Amino acid sequence: KQWYQRRVRGTAVVAIGSVFLFICGCTAGLGSMPWFIVNELFVTEYRGVANSVCGSTNWFTSIILLLTYDSVNNALFPYTFFFYMAVVVFFLVLMILFVPETRCKTVQQITVELERQSSRFPPIIGK
């Protein structure tokens, strides 16, 4: 019985730590995107639409997370939060790799940098 109690206590610490890392990662990565990054990447005339699309996407993915949590938890228990943490780390890495630095740059400079960066990849939707 002591072995089981120690194991449950250890699992609780890992679960709490994973939730903490998930919240920190989401705040630094995906959670802040609609509210901070969009305002720096789009010109004033498109910011309203861009904020709406990004905010809606953020809420939509939150609903997907909420609706799929039970299935993921049943499949991956007790490693559920490691899965979500891996997703957040993956998108944080993508953000670091593909979102340009905006400090001390004009919107036009950022646009040129994004166009240069996008020319390295094939277009998803025809121009």
N, C-alpha and C positions, 0 to 999 in steps of 0.2 A: 504494500500500500504506500509506503514512503517513496518508492521509485516512481510510482504513478503520479503522486502529488508533485514531486520535483519536476517531472516531465511537463505536467500541465502548467506549472508556474513558469517554466522556461518558454513554453509555447506562448503564454500570455505576454511575456516580455518581447518576444519576437513579433507578435501581432501588433502590439502597441508601437514598437519601433518602426515597423513597416508602414503603419498608418501615418505616423509622423513624417517619414521620408516621402510617402505619397503626397501628403499635403504640401510639404516644402517643394517637392519637384513640380507639382501641378501649379503652385503659386508662381514659381520661377519660370516655368515653361508654358504649358498650354493655358493655364488659367488667366494669365495676364494678356494674352494675345489680343483679344478684342478691345481691351481698354487702353493699352499703351502703344503697342507696336503699330497698329493700323493708323493711328494719328500721325505717325512719323513717316509711313510709307506711301500715303496717298495725298494727292493735292486736295485743297480745301473743297472743291466742288464735288469730289467723290467720297469724302470721308463719311458722310451720313449713310450712304448706301453700303460702304465697306464695313462700317461699324455694325449695321443691321445684319449683314450677312455673317460676319464673324461672331457676333453675339448669339445669333440664332443657331449657328453651327456649334458653338460652345454649349448652349443649353440642350441641343439635340443629342450631342455626344454624352452629356450628363444623364439624359433620360435613357439612352442606350445602356450606359453603365449601370444605372439603377435597375433596369429591366433584366439585364443578363447576369447580375451579381449572383443570384441563387444558383443558376446553372454552373457558372464558373466556380463558385464555392464548393458545390457538390463534386465537381470534377477534380479540383485541385487542392482541396482541403488537406493539410493546413498551410499550403503555400499560395493561397489566393492572392494575398497582397504582394507577394513577390512578382506575380504575373502583372498586376497593375503597375507596380513600380518599374518593371521592365518596359512596359508600354510608355510610361512617362519619360524614362531615360532615353528610349529610342527617339521620341519626338523632341526631347531637349537637344539631343545630338543633331537631329535634322535642323532644328532652329539655329544652333550654333554654326552649322555648316552653310546654310543657305540664306539666312536673314542677314543682310548687310549691317555693318556698323553705321549708326546714324548720327553719332556725336559730331557736332560742328559741321554738318553737311546740309546743303539745301535740298529741297525736294527734287529739284532737277538733277543734282548729282546722284542722289539715291536712285532715281529712275534710270539714269544712264547705267549705273552699276547693276541694277536688276536686269535691264535689257541685255547687257553684256553677259551676265551670268546665265540668263535663259537661252541665249544663243548656243550654248554648249549642249543643250538637250533637245531632242526632237519635240515638235509641237504636239500637244495632246488634242487640241482643237485647231482646225485649219484657220489660217489667217485670212 
